[in-house]
Amino acid sequence: MPTPRELIERVHTLFLAGDVDGIASLVAEDVVIENPFAPAGHPARVEGREAFRARLAARMGGGIRFDRFTDVAWHPSTDPEVVVVEFELHGRIPEHAFARRYIQVVRVRDDRVIHWRDYFDPNVGART
């Protein structure tokens, strides 16, 4: 049984590989994904594995490429189901490279992500 950190490390590896189905296989059927700072026109909350898969496929198929995670810092939690990680994600939108800072707060139960919050400035990629 992987720890929450190991599971999220696996998610990040699959993310860089562009493996939407692999990532979706690591979330619960009733997963809740939240993006509290989602830009206008994008959902701040996605519920369910299939809705998440569709959203992720659209995002990863839209000409954006993610290259690497840097400055990764894992923060301890008093809750054994919760992992907190911050990092910088580097990628490329066809016309330019970008780097965006994230904090993720993820709850894992029974080897699946059940709740995932991404905190980031969605405008960074647009202006970098």
C-alpha positions in Angstrom: 0.0 0.0 0.0 1.6 3.3 -1.1 1.8 6.2 1.3 -0.1 9.4 0.3 3.2 10.9 -0.7 4.2 7.9 -2.9 0.8 8.0 -4.6 1.2 11.8 -5.4 4.7 11.2 -6.6 3.3 8.6 -9.0 0.6 11.1 -10.1 3.3 13.7 -10.9 5.3 11.1 -12.9 2.2 10.2 -14.9 1.4 13.9 -15.3 4.8 14.6 -17.0 4.2 11.6 -19.2 0.8 12.9 -20.3 -0.9 9.7 -19.1 -4.4 10.9 -18.4 -5.8 7.3 -17.9 -3.0 6.5 -15.6 -3.7 9.5 -13.4 -7.5 8.8 -13.5 -6.8 5.3 -12.3 -5.3 6.7 -9.1 -8.4 8.8 -8.1 -11.5 7.5 -6.4 -14.7 7.2 -8.5 -16.3 10.0 -6.4 -13.1 12.2 -6.2 -13.5 15.9 -5.6 -11.0 18.2 -7.3 -10.9 21.9 -6.3 -9.1 24.8 -7.8 -10.0 27.7 -5.5 -8.3 30.3 -7.8 -9.7 28.9 -11.1 -9.9 31.6 -13.8 -13.2 32.8 -15.2 -14.7 30.2 -17.5 -13.0 27.2 -15.7 -14.7 25.2 -13.0 -13.5 25.7 -9.4 -14.7 22.2 -8.6 -14.9 18.9 -10.5 -16.6 15.9 -9.0 -16.2 12.3 -10.1 -13.4 10.4 -11.8 -14.9 10.6 -15.3 -15.5 14.4 -15.1 -11.9 14.7 -13.9 -10.6 12.5 -16.7 -12.4 14.6 -19.3 -11.2 17.9 -17.8 -7.6 16.6 -17.6 -7.7 15.2 -21.1 -8.9 18.6 -22.5 -6.2 20.4 -20.5 -3.4 18.2 -21.5 -4.6 18.0 -25.1 -4.7 21.7 -25.6 -1.2 22.3 -26.8 0.3 22.7 -23.3 3.3 20.5 -22.3 4.6 20.0 -18.8 8.3 19.3 -18.5 9.4 19.1 -14.9 8.8 19.8 -11.2 11.4 21.8 -9.3 11.7 23.1 -5.8 9.6 20.3 -4.5 8.9 20.5 -0.7 6.8 18.0 1.1 5.1 19.2 4.3 4.1 16.9 7.2 0.5 16.6 8.2 -1.0 15.5 11.4 -3.6 13.6 9.4 -2.1 10.4 7.9 -4.5 10.6 4.9 -3.3 14.1 3.9 -0.2 15.1 2.0 0.8 18.7 1.3 3.4 19.5 -1.4 4.6 22.7 -3.0 6.6 22.9 -6.1 7.3 24.9 -9.3 5.9 23.3 -12.5 7.7 24.1 -15.7 6.1 23.7 -19.1 5.5 25.1 -22.5 2.6 26.6 -24.2 3.3 26.6 -27.9 4.6 30.2 -28.1 6.5 30.3 -24.8 7.8 28.5 -21.7 6.4 29.1 -18.2 7.0 28.2 -14.6 4.1 28.2 -12.1 4.2 27.7 -8.3 1.7 25.3 -6.8 0.6 24.1 -3.4 -1.4 20.8 -3.5 -3.4 19.5 -0.5 -4.4 15.9 -1.2 -6.4 13.4 0.8 -5.8 9.7 0.0 -7.9 6.8 1.2 -7.7 3.1 0.2 -4.9 3.8 -2.3 -6.9 6.5 -4.2 -7.1 10.2 -4.2 -10.4 11.2 -2.7 -10.0 15.0 -2.5 -7.4 17.2 -4.2 -7.0 21.0 -4.0 -4.6 22.9 -6.3 -3.6 26.4 -5.3 -1.9 28.4 -8.0 -2.1 31.6 -10.0 -3.6 30.6 -13.3 -2.4 33.8 -15.0 1.3 33.0 -14.6 1.4 30.8 -17.7 -0.4 33.4 -19.7 2.1 36.2 -18.9 5.5 34.4 -18.5 
